[in-house]
Amino acid sequence: MKTVTKKIDTIWFENILAGRKKFELRLADFDIAEGDILRLEEWVGDGAERKFTGRYLEKQITYLRKIDLKDWVNKQPELLDKGMYVLQFE
């Protein structure tokens, strides 16, 4: 088990903190596995002015699925026009 640290904007941070958001959609440019800890550090500002607020959340990954978008777009070209939803349910 390892910890992976990522930056997150305040709007998303607050939604996770409040328990409304129980998922994360990220570019798959890092290694992570079920059981790992995702440390989300709250950052504010833009560009060179962006800075860490000192607040963070740590969440254990309970489900992970990497999606190959090339396969999806080849099978469903309307994805480029319509986009996708990320759905959460309990």
N, C-alpha and C positions, 0 to 999 in steps of 0.2 A: 504494500500500500504506500502510495506517495501523495504529496500535496502539490497541486498545480495552481499557480497564482495567475489571476487575470484581472484586468481593470474593468470597472463597470460604472456607468453613469448613475447619478443620484436617483432619477426616476425609476430605474429598474431595481436599484438597491433597495429603495423604500418599499417597492411592491413585494420583493422577496422577504424583507424584514417583517412586513405586515402579514405575511402568509398567503397573499393573493397570487403570487407568481411562484410556481413550483417546477420550473423548467428553465433551461438556458439553451439558446440557439447560437452556436458559434462556428466560425470557420474552422475546419478540421486541420489546423496547421500545428498541432501539438499532440503528444501522446498522453492518453488518459484511458483508464479502464474502470469497470465497475468495482466499487470498493474504495477507489481513490477519493481524496478530499479535494474539492474545488474551493479555493480561497478566492473570494470576490472582494477586491479592494475598491472602495468608492473614490472616484476621481471627478474633479470639477474643472471647468474651464475648457478652452480650446487651444490647440497648437502648442506653442512654447509656454503659454500661460497655464496649461493643464497641470494640476497638482493633486496629490493624494490627501484626502481629508483626515486620514488616521482611522477611519472606520472600515471594518471588514466583516464578512460573514464566511463561515466555513460550512460547507455542505458535503455530505458523503454522496457519491454517485451510486444510485441504485439501479439505473437503467441507462444504457447507452446504445445508440445505433448510428453508425456512420452511413450517410446517404451519398451514393454516387449520382450526382446531378446530371451527368452526361447521359446515363442510362434513362433517367426519368424524362429528360427533355426529348430524347429520341423516341420514346414510347408515347409521350404526351406533349407534343409541341405547343399546345395551348398554355402550358406553364409559363412560357416566356411572356405571354400577354396578360394572363390572369393572376399569376403568382400563386402562392400557397398560404394556407393558414397553419399555424401551430395551435393545436387544441389541447387544452388541459381539462381533465375531469377527475372527480373523486368518487 
